[in-house]
Amino acid sequence: MQTDINLIHQDCVLGMRDMPAASVDLVVTSPPYNLGIDYRKYKDQVDRKAFIQWCLEWAIELKRVLAEDGSFFLNVGAVPKNPLLPHQLLLALTEAAQDGEESAPHFILQNTFHWVKSISIETTEGQAVSAGHFKPINSPRYVNDCHEYVFHLTKTGNVPLERRAAGVPYAHKSNIKRWGHNGGEDKRCRGNTWFIPYDTIHSRNKERPHPATFPVKLVEQCIRIHGKSQQTRLLDPFNGIGTSAIAAKRMGISSYTGFDIDEHYLEVAKERIHQLVDSPEQPT
């Protein structure tokens, strides 16, 4: 299927107000974390209450355009000296919203995924294995923070998922017949821990000219697990350099809409999509 890509140079709050209600099935996004990251056109350091209020503004519009059975995957990270932000934002997004005489939560937290960017394990044979990219840390007070949260938010808390679409083969094949829910398929639910490292790059300015991106495979995983296949209409309110757009194109879903206030990032996104058309990559 040919994916309809729509990149819009506009504030996402204003842009979503022009979108029809229930017009997207899936949202995968990573907003600014309010940690002082050096974006080109966004000040990533404001009062915490003001930041949370701004997040509620775009989340309310996001909820309106999200289908009743839609999924909202929110990637939020933190830094060791400021670890509460993801939880404070999550609480705000799941608190009751006043609606006349009744109140209901903005969203319901249906699942919490841990995006593991790097990990060290010891095998049963006693071999130590490290994989992924470890971000250096100089402080003697903290350990390396090797993961970020991906909160799966929905309107009802009852949205069915295709758990095995994002699954993994059984390590012990005898389990294929033992568990009746798998229909005889050699694939089980991956669970809520996703090890997805960044791709190695040789030049940040050329290959990842944005201070805060997530891997394409992270978005692809969300598309798979949501499970609407090629009919999926995907939205990323914070398009950046188009990682979600690339995932949409690679997965061959119905449509993608992305907003950004920085025209330079949008131009980079368009170039990345153009390169993908010339040299298509296949999701793994």
C-alpha positions as a printed NumPy array, in Angstrom:
array([[  0.   ,   0.   ,   0.   ],
       [  1.173,   3.513,  -0.812],
       [  1.392,   5.532,   2.404],
       [ -0.099,   9.021,   2.269],
       [  2.54 ,  11.209,   3.984],
       [  1.415,  14.638,   5.224],
       [  4.113,  16.817,   6.82 ],
       [  2.795,  20.111,   8.199],
       [  4.777,  23.172,   9.292],
       [  2.538,  24.223,  12.16 ],
       [  2.124,  24.123,  15.93 ],
       [  0.53 ,  20.743,  16.644],
       [ -2.191,  22.169,  18.906],
       [ -3.425,  24.437,  16.122],
       [ -2.94 ,  21.751,  13.504],
       [ -4.903,  19.075,  15.357],
       [ -7.791,  21.504,  15.854],
       [ -8.271,  21.429,  12.083],
       [ -8.355,  17.627,  11.97 ],
       [-11.657,  15.71 ,  12.066],
       [-12.532,  13.887,  15.276],
       [-11.511,  10.201,  15.432],
       [ -9.432,  10.592,  12.27 ],
       [ -6.325,   8.684,  13.44 ],
       [ -5.909,   5.153,  14.8  ],
       [ -2.467,   5.426,  16.299],
       [ -0.258,   8.098,  17.824],
       [  3.438,   7.489,  18.448],
       [  5.346,  10.496,  19.678],
       [  8.105,  11.806,  21.882],
       [  7.509,  15.397,  22.976],
       [ 10.215,  17.658,  24.382],
       [ 11.185,  16.49 ,  27.88 ],
       [ 11.707,  19.961,  29.405],
       [ 15.32 ,  19.064,  30.159],
       [ 17.061,  21.965,  28.415],
       [ 17.773,  20.138,  25.155],
       [ 19.089,  22.466,  22.469],
       [ 16.341,  22.465,  19.841],
       [ 16.495,  25.008,  17.06 ],
       [ 13.134,  26.743,  17.623],
       [ 11.758,  25.429,  20.899],
       [ 12.777,  26.509,  24.408],
       [ 13.094,  23.236,  26.285],
       [ 13.299,  24.694,  29.775],
       [ 10.205,  26.221,  31.381],
       [  8.456,  26.067,  34.726],
       [  7.374,  22.476,  35.452],
       [  3.719,  23.424,  35.967],
       [  3.706,  25.384,  32.717],
       [  5.221,  22.425,  30.88 ],
       [  2.613,  20.002,  32.234],
       [ -0.172,  22.425,  31.315],
       [  1.18 ,  22.71 ,  27.771],
       [  1.268,  18.924,  27.51 ],
       [ -2.374,  18.78 ,  28.582],
       [ -3.258,  21.261,  25.847],
       [ -1.893,  19.123,  23.038],
       [ -3.043,  15.882,  24.693],
       [ -6.66 ,  17.091,  24.813],
       [ -6.596,  17.787,  21.073],
       [ -4.844,  14.469,  20.495],
       [ -7.611,  12.636,  22.349],
       [-10.265,  14.272,  20.16 ],
       [ -8.635,  13.14 ,  16.896],
       [ -7.893,   9.625,  18.207],
       [-10.371,   6.877,  17.328],
       [-12.258,   5.223,  20.167],
       [-10.181,   2.057,  19.756],
       [ -6.984,   4.005,  19.068],
       [ -3.647,   3.743,  20.856],
       [ -1.396,   6.56 ,  22.042],
       [  2.228,   5.506,  22.594],
       [  4.044,   8.23 ,  24.53 ],
       [  7.837,   8.023,  24.768],
       [  9.212,  10.018,  27.691],
       [ 12.689,   9.989,  29.164],
       [ 14.391,  11.677,  32.072],
       [ 17.825,  12.424,  33.452],
       [ 19.171,  10.982,  36.723],
       [ 18.97 ,  14.29 ,  38.596],
       [ 15.395,  14.871,  37.4  ],
       [ 13.733,  11.419,  37.406],
       [ 10.133,  12.322,  38.219],
       [  9.113,  14.032,  34.983],
       [  7.766,  10.924,  33.163],
       [  5.637,  10.004,  36.178],
       [  4.378,  13.543,  36.769],
       [  3.363,  13.851,  33.126],
       [  1.688,  10.453,  33.2  ],
       [ -0.302,  11.384,  36.304],
       [ -1.487,  14.593,  34.646],
       [ -2.577,  12.725,  31.514],
       [ -4.531,  10.132,  33.512],
       [ -6.188,  12.477,  35.999],
       [ -9.888,  13.276,  35.746],
       [-10.9  ,  15.917,  33.223],
       [-13.949,  17.977,  34.184],
       [-16.743,  17.631,  31.64 ],
       [-19.911,  19.338,  32.831],
       [-21.065,  17.601,  35.997],
       [-19.153,  14.439,  35.184],
       [-15.444,  13.751,  35.278],
       [-13.38 ,  11.184,  33.438],
       [ -9.658,  10.625,  32.939],
       [ -8.017,  12.19 ,  29.917],
       [ -6.497,   8.775,  29.139],
       [ -6.169,   5.394,  30.796],
       [ -2.753,   3.791,  31.114],
       [ -3.201,   0.391,  29.487],
       [  0.444,  -0.769,  29.298],
       [  3.892,   0.478,  30.279],
       [  6.784,  -0.489,  28.021],
       [ 10.445,  -0.052,  28.835],
       [ 12.546,   0.946,  25.858],
       [ 15.937,  -0.525,  26.74 ],
       [ 18.675,   1.263,  24.821],
       [ 21.565,  -0.708,  26.271],
       [ 21.872,  -3.756,  28.498],
       [ 24.434,  -6.018,  30.14 ],
       [ 23.565,  -9.614,  30.966],
       [ 25.329, -12.765,  32.039],
       [ 24.433, -15.889,  30.078],
       [ 23.759, -19.276,  31.656],
       [ 27.296, -20.19 ,  30.596],
       [ 28.654, -17.288,  32.642],
       [ 29.586, -15.063,  29.702],
       [ 29.081, -11.319,  30.223],
       [ 27.46 ,  -9.641,  27.236],
       [ 26.868,  -5.912,  26.745],
       [ 24.82 ,  -4.578,  23.862],
       [ 23.547,  -1.193,  22.778],
       [ 24.823,   2.313,  23.337],
       [ 25.784,   3.456,  26.828],
       [ 25.558,   7.198,  27.363],
       [ 28.546,   8.374,  29.441],
       [ 27.847,   9.736,  32.906],
       [ 30.364,  11.585,  35.045],
       [ 28.528,  12.026,  38.346],
       [ 29.496,   9.689,  41.236],
       [ 25.89 ,   9.901,  42.521],
       [ 24.052,   8.144,  39.695],
       [ 24.239,   5.014,  37.583],
       [ 23.815,   4.936,  33.802],
       [ 20.2  ,   5.421,  32.772],
       [ 19.783,   2.817,  30.039],
       [ 16.058,   3.005,  29.363],
       [ 13.115,   5.276,  28.635],
       [  9.391,   4.788,  29.142],
       [  6.824,   4.187,  26.423],
       [  3.39 ,   4.635,  27.995],
       [  0.507,   3.02 ,  26.108],
       [ -2.522,   5.234,  26.695],
       [ -6.053,   4.637,  25.447],
       [ -9.504,   6.161,  25.913],
       [-11.059,   3.08 ,  27.512],
       [ -8.276,   0.832,  28.757],
       [ -9.843,  -1.991,  26.722],
       [ -8.188,  -1.673,  23.314],
       [ -7.236,  -5.109,  21.881],
       [ -3.628,  -5.501,  20.762],
       [ -1.838,  -7.88 ,  18.404],
       [  0.65 ,  -9.01 ,  21.024],
       [  2.324, -11.685,  18.908],
       [  2.643,  -9.392,  15.891],
       [  5.5  ,  -7.796,  17.788],
       [  6.524, -11.092,  19.367],
       [  9.563, -13.349,  19.399],
       [ 10.121, -17.067,  18.668],
       [  9.94 , -19.522,  21.55 ],
       [ 13.326, -20.404,  23.007],
       [ 12.004, -23.89 ,  23.85 ],
       [  9.975, -25.194,  20.936],
       [  8.028, -27.645,  23.12 ],
       [  6.088, -24.606,  24.333],
       [  4.554, -24.161,  20.862],
       [  2.216, -27.1  ,  21.438],
       [  1.963, -26.603,  25.199],
       [  0.275, -23.208,  24.987],
       [ -3.04 , -23.274,  23.155],
       [ -3.344, -19.504,  22.711],
       [ -0.583, -19.353,  20.091],
       [ -2.484, -21.31 ,  17.421],
       [  0.594, -23.434,  16.773],
       [  2.669, -20.416,  15.708],
       [  6.292, -20.19 ,  16.849],
       [  5.886, -16.737,  18.335],
       [  5.102, -15.49 ,  21.824],
       [  4.357, -12.099,  23.291],
       [  7.551, -10.074,  23.659],
       [  6.362,  -8.534,  26.917],
       [  6.874,  -4.962,  28.036],
       [ 10.671,  -4.808,  27.769],
       [ 11.888,  -3.774,  24.333],
       [ 15.608,  -3.785,  23.605],
       [ 15.974,  -1.428,  20.651],
       [ 19.406,   0.21 ,  20.307],
       [ 20.137,   3.189,  18.132],
       [ 21.603,   2.508,  14.72 ],
       [ 25.279,   3.359,  14.542],
       [ 25.889,   6.65 ,  12.734],
       [ 29.069,   8.155,  11.338],
       [ 27.98 ,  11.792,  11.217],
       [ 25.285,  13.242,  13.503],
       [ 24.957,  16.384,  11.378],
       [ 24.238,  14.345,   8.256],
       [ 22.463,  11.256,   9.597],
       [ 20.678,  12.448,  12.743],
       [ 20.612,  16.284,  12.78 ],
       [ 18.21 ,  16.456,  15.702],
       [ 19.108,  16.424,  19.421],
       [ 16.397,  13.961,  20.486],
       [ 15.228,  11.131,  18.234],
       [ 14.022,   7.581,  18.706],
       [ 14.806,   4.611,  16.42 ],
       [ 12.534,   3.78 ,  13.498],
       [ 12.179,   0.256,  14.884],
       [ 10.561,   1.617,  18.044],
       [  7.737,   3.129,  15.998],
       [  7.461,  -0.016,  13.895],
       [  7.026,  -2.031,  17.073],
       [  4.141,   0.212,  18.128],
       [  2.517,  -0.12 ,  14.692],
       [  2.75 ,  -3.915,  14.876],
       [  1.393,  -4.273,  18.38 ],
       [ -1.513,  -1.907,  17.777],
       [ -2.513,  -4.293,  15.05 ],
       [ -4.614,  -2.448,  12.46 ],
       [ -2.083,  -3.413,   9.817],
       [ -2.215,  -1.505,   6.543],
       [ -5.361,   0.423,   7.468],
       [ -3.546,   2.297,  10.258],
       [ -3.671,   6.088,  10.22 ],
       [ -0.645,   7.313,  12.208],
       [ -0.076,  10.718,  13.802],
       [  3.065,  12.187,  15.376],
       [  2.411,  15.704,  16.755],
       [  6.181,  16.232,  17.141],
       [  7.466,  15.091,  13.776],
       [ 11.096,  16.181,  14.176],
       [ 13.152,  14.717,  11.347],
       [ 10.449,  12.221,  10.434],
       [ 11.309,   8.995,  12.241],
       [  7.611,   8.088,  12.578],
       [  7.059,   8.959,   8.914],
       [  9.875,   6.619,   7.907],
       [  8.311,   3.832,   9.978],
       [  4.909,   4.463,   8.375],
       [  6.45 ,   4.273,   4.907],
       [  8.413,   1.133,   5.659],
       [  5.386,  -0.612,   7.174],
       [  3.142,   0.399,   4.263],
       [  0.294,   1.72 ,   6.413],
       [ -2.546,   3.899,   5.141],
       [ -1.474,   7.411,   6.154],
       [  0.841,   9.502,   8.281],
       [  0.463,  13.055,   9.591],
       [  3.277,  14.914,  11.323],
       [  3.498,  18.451,  12.706],
       [  6.576,  20.497,  13.495],
       [  7.33 ,  24.164,  14.111],
       [ 10.809,  23.911,  12.596],
       [ 10.861,  24.003,   8.804],
       [ 14.468,  22.768,   8.743],
       [ 13.54 ,  19.524,  10.501],
       [ 10.654,  19.069,   8.063],
       [ 13.014,  19.501,   5.114],
       [ 15.298,  16.857,   6.61 ],
       [ 12.282,  14.58 ,   7.039],
       [ 11.299,  15.037,   3.394],
       [ 14.837,  14.207,   2.298],
       [ 14.869,  11.057,   4.44 ],
       [ 11.57 ,   9.935,   2.931],
       [ 12.903,  10.675,  -0.571],
       [ 15.967,   8.544,   0.139],
       [ 13.736,   5.744,   1.405],
       [ 11.744,   5.788,  -1.839],
       [ 14.961,   5.587,  -3.834],
       [ 16.408,   2.847,  -1.64 ],
       [ 13.567,   1.175,   0.305],
       [ 14.369,  -0.498,   3.601],
       [ 12.297,  -3.394,   4.882],
       [ 11.261,  -3.637,   8.54 ],
       [ 12.693,  -6.539,  10.512]])
